[in-house]
């Protein structure tokens, strides 16, 4: 079969593809696997009950139900939901956005496909520009969404050793240079995979650097404030007309609704809406139909602050203590857990690669994600890339304990300390 260059580019064997295949096999086939690999949110009863009640109200209102399943929304997205989100962000965060600053997409992965290819690639002046990740590691899902090869570049992080067991990444501003080949910068906050939260001063400095060079700063806020607010440190949600702020309903507890939210300048939102029309006519309306009243009433904020954040923070603290206890005596560090769903384990001087460790663990029934996938655009040789793994701490304590035991045992074998 002959296929195009696009097909070869987009349908490659990828880290995100492998991750989702592992997740699908573990969940749909009900294999006896300890699943610490995916980013599926936990099933939190209070959140699911709120979503269920909103769906029930939708089902019991014939006209609302008919509109939700039978009418296309505009390419910008469901207007009622956009109005509710606009009001919510202005009230909660003190922003001054209008509905023309907001667009929806079919999930945040689609949002990044659109944004990256809008700002990276060949421009009318003949130049080819790239997306710059000013801190690495970064999200695995970014790696293969560019339509052309070589459109990402990344900078090594500064590593702060906090104590015997923890470390933290920082932006290395001294070596962060913005050249004419950069079309946009992008960071996730909290960062997937490490759980790192860039400080407010780092965000402001990146925003100023982007504005000086007349490029946007894209902020992936999938886990951040004001919802789902899976963030365990003080961090303001910062927006201005030079920032493209991306949110989602997925980590709130609605991953199958595939609802991404972009807050940006009117010009960028207009581009996104026009791209939506070409790619999918309009964003899906079921997620907004479920969540509009949650946003309008402020229920989405109450759930984020009172239920979701405490739930995951407790999980994070348990997982940190668990892995520190199981891995004692080995040459390891864990990134300070400041948000998101993951622990980022760094095995210094690991005799095998993180991918080989992933394969060994999978053979023993534990699914993690090899760290080497999380460095899109990293051209420098950096041994650190092959010494880390990402583990999801959302599973129950029994699953986490069993998995941690196997991970510790396999790492001991790798170090020659069985």
N, C-alpha and C positions, 0 to 999 in steps of 0.2 A: 504494500500500500504506500502510495506517495502522499506525503503530508507537507504542509508549509513550514516555513521557518517559525511562524507564530505557534503552530502546534508543537514543534520541537521545543520551543522555549517555555510554553505555558504548561505542557503536559509532562514535564520532567519528573524523575524521581527526586523528591524534595524532602527537606526536614519536616516541613509542616504536613506534607502528605503522609510521611511515615508516622508522624505523631497521631494524625487523625485516623489512620488505619489501625494503629494499636488501640486507640480509644474505642473505635467502632467494634473491633473484634472482642475487646474485653466486655463491653456493655451489651452489644446485641447478641453475641453468641454465648454469653454467660460462661465464658471460659474461666477456669479456676486460676485467675491471674490477680496479682496484687497491683492495682492500677494506680501508680503515682506519676503517670506520664502526662496526661492531658490537662487542659485548662477548664474542664467542665466545672461550673459552680456546684457547690453542695446543695442538696435538697433541704432547704430550711423551712420547717412547717409554717411558721408565721408568714413568711414571704409567699409561699405557694398558696396559702389560704387567702391572702389578699388578692393575688392574681386570679384565683378561682372565683372569688366573689365578684370581681369585676367582669370576668368572662360570663358568669351566671347572669349578671345584670344585663349584659349585652344580649345573651340568648333570650332573655325574657322581654326584650324590647324589640318587636318585629322590625320597626323602621331602622333602628340603629344596626341591628344584625344584618339586614338587607344591604345597607350602605357599606358595612365593614367587609362583607364578602363579595358584593356584587358591583361596586362602583370603583373605577380607577381613581386614585388620588392624583393631584397634579405632579409633574416631574420633581418639584421641590420636596414633595412629601405631604402627608396629612396636615391640613391647615390647622385643625383644632388642636392637634398634638403640638405642632410648632408654636402656636400661640400660648399654650400652657407652659411649654418649656422656656419660652422667652420670658414670660412673667416670672416663672420660678427662679431662673438664673439671675434676673435683675434684682429680685427681692432677697434671695439667699446670699448672693455674692457681691451685690452692689454694682453689677455691670450696667451698661446702658446700651443693650443690643435691641434690635428690632427684628420683626419676623423675617425681613429680607436678609438677615445675618445667619439664618438657620436653614439647613437642608438635611434631609434624611437619605440614607442609602440602605441597600439590602445587606446590612451587617457592616461592621467596621473594616473587615478585610476588603470589601468592595470599595470602601472609602479610600483606603490606602492605595489600592490599585489605581483609582482615578487620580488621586493627588500626586502620587509619585510620577505617574506618566504625564501629568500636566506640567510638572516643574523639572523633570529630568528627560533627557533625550535630545534630539536635534531641534534647534531653534531656527527661526527664520533668518537669523544673521549667519547661519552656517555652523555655529558653535554647537558642540555637544556638552550638555551640562549634567551634573550628578546630584544625588541626594547625599548630604553629609550627615552621618551619625556622630555627634561630638563626643559620645561616650559609648564604650563597648564593654561588656556584651549588650546586645539589643534583641528585640523580639524575633523569634524564629520565622514568624509569618511574613516579615518584610522581605525575606531573602530572594524570592523568585517572582515578585509581582511586577518588576520592570519589564517592559516589552523588548528592551534591548539588553544585551550583556554589558557589564562594566559600568552600570549607572549608579553604583553605590560606592561610597568611600567612608571609612570609619577611622576614628582616633582611639588609641589606647587610653584607658582610664588611669588616673592616679589611684594607687591603692593605699588606703590608710589601715594599718593594723590597729585595731581598737583594744583588744586584749588577747588572752591566750587562745580564745576560740572564735573570735569574730573579726571581720574586716568590713570596709566600706569603700565603694568606688566614688571618685570625684572627677569632674571635668578638668582636664589638663589645659587650662586656658593659655598658658605660656606657649604651648605648641599647637594651638588651634588657630589656623590661618584660613581665612575665607578668600579664595581665589575666584577668578572669572568663570571657572568651570563648575562652580557650585550654584545650583538652581534653587535649593531649599535645604534647611536643616530639619532634622526630626529626632525627637526623644520620646520615650514612654515614661510616664510618671504616675504611680509607681512603675518601676522598670520590671518588665517581664523579660528575663528570667530571675533577676537577682533579688527583687523586692526592694531595690534601692529607690529612695526618693530624693531627687535633686532638691537642694535647698532653694528657698525663695530667691536668694541672692544669685544663685547659679542661673535660675530661670530668667531673672531680670537682665543679667549680664548677657545671656544668649540672645534674648529678645533685642537688646540694644545692638548687639553685634550683627544680628540679622537685618535690623532696620538700617543700620549704617551701610550695609552692602546691598540693600534693596532686594532682599529675598525673604520669604516667609519662614517662620519657625512653626513647625507642625508639632503639636503636643498630643500624644496618645494618652488620653485620660480614661482608659477603659476601666481601671480599678479605682479611680480617684474621687475627689470631692466635686460636687456635693452628693452624688450617688454613683456607684454603690458605696463609696466612702470606705473601701477596704484599705485604709491608710492609718498607720499607727504612730504618726509623728505630726508635729505642727507643720502645715504646708498650705499656703493660700493658693486658691485656684485663680491663676492670673490670665487675663485676656486683654488684648488690644487689637487694633485693626491689622497689625502685622503678624498676629498669631492665628494659626488655624488650630482650633481646639476640638478634638474628636472624642466623642462619648459613645456609649452603647447601652442597650438594655440587657445584653447578654449576661454580664457578671452580676447584675441585679437578681437574676434568676430566670431570665427569659432568653436563653441562648438560641432556641429554635425559632424565635420570632424574627431573627435576623434584622434587627433595627439598629443602624448606625446613625449617629447624630453629629453633624459638622457645624461648628460656629466659626464664621470667618467674615471677611469683608464682603460687601455686596457683589463685587466683581467675581470673586472666587465662588460664591454661592450660585451665581448665575451660570458659571461654567459647569458646576456640579449638576445643577438641574438639567441643563441641556444634555450632558453626558448620560444622565439617568434615562432621559427620553430615548436616546439612541440604544442604550444597552438593555433596558428592561421596561421601557414605556413609563413606568412609575415605580417608586419603592412600594414594597408590600405594606398593606394597611392593617393587618391583624395585630401586630405588636402595638402600634399607636392606639388602636381601638381598645386594647386592654389597659394601656398605661396612661391614657389621657386624663382620666379622673384621678388617678394616683398622683399625677403631677399637679393638676389643678388644685387639689385639696391639700397638697403638702404631705400626703401619706408616703410618698416615695422618699422624702427626707426623713420622716420619722422612722421608717423601716431601716434606712441606711444608718442612721445614728444610733438607734436603740436596739436594733436586732442584728443587722448584717455585720457592722464593724466589730461589736463585741464577740460575735460568734467566731469570726475568722481570727481575731486577735487571740482568743483562747486556744484555738487550733494551732496557731503559730507558736505560741509559748510552749505548748505541750511538745510540738515537734522539735523545737530547738533543744529543749531539755533532753528529749529522747535521743536525738542524734549525738549530742555532746557526750551523753553517758555511754552510748554504744561504740563511739569512735575513739574514745580516750586511749591514748598510747600510740595513735597514728599521727602522721604529719598532715593535719587537716585544718581548715578554717571554714566557717560558715558566714556568708554575708549577713550583716545586720538586717533583721527582718523588720522592714518599715512599711510593708504593704504588699498587695497582690496575694496570690494563692500558693507561693512557692518558697522553698528553701534552695539556696544555691550553694552547693558543697564544693569546696576547692581542696583537692588532694595534691599537695605540693610534692614534687619529685615522684609522681606516680609512674611506675615502670611500664605501664600499658597506656594506650590512648583511652580517652573517655568513651569513644565509640566501641572499642573492644569491651570495656567495662559494661556498657549498655547491653551488648550482645550476651555477655556472660550472665548478667542479671536476668535478662529475658529468658534465657535457657532455664533459669531457676524459678521462673514464675513471677518475677518482679519487673514492672515496666517503669523506667525512668526516661529522661531525654538526655542524650549526649550533648555536652556543652559546646562541641565544635560547631553546631548548627547556629549558634547565637552571635556570630560575628560577621554579619553581612558587610561586605566592602572592606574587610580588614586585610590589607595586603602585606602588612609587616609580619615577619616571623615572630610569633609570640607563643611560647610553650604553654602559657596559661590557658590558651584556647582548648587544649587537649587534656586538661587536668580537672575539669569541672563537670558536674552533672546537675540537672534540675529535677527536683522532686516536688510533687504536689502534696500539700499537707491537708487537703480537704477530706480524705477518707477517715473512717472511724478509727478510734484508738487501737483496737485490736489489729486491724489491717496495717496501720502505721507501725505498730510494734513488731509484727511479723516481718514486714518489709525492711525495717531498719536493722533487724537482726541479720537478715540475709545480705543486705548491702554491706554491713560492717564485716561480715565473714568473708565476702568476696574481695573486699578491699584489702583485708588482712592477707588473704592468699596472694593477691597481686603484689603486695609489699614483701612477701616472703615471711609473714608472721602469722601462720595459721594457728 
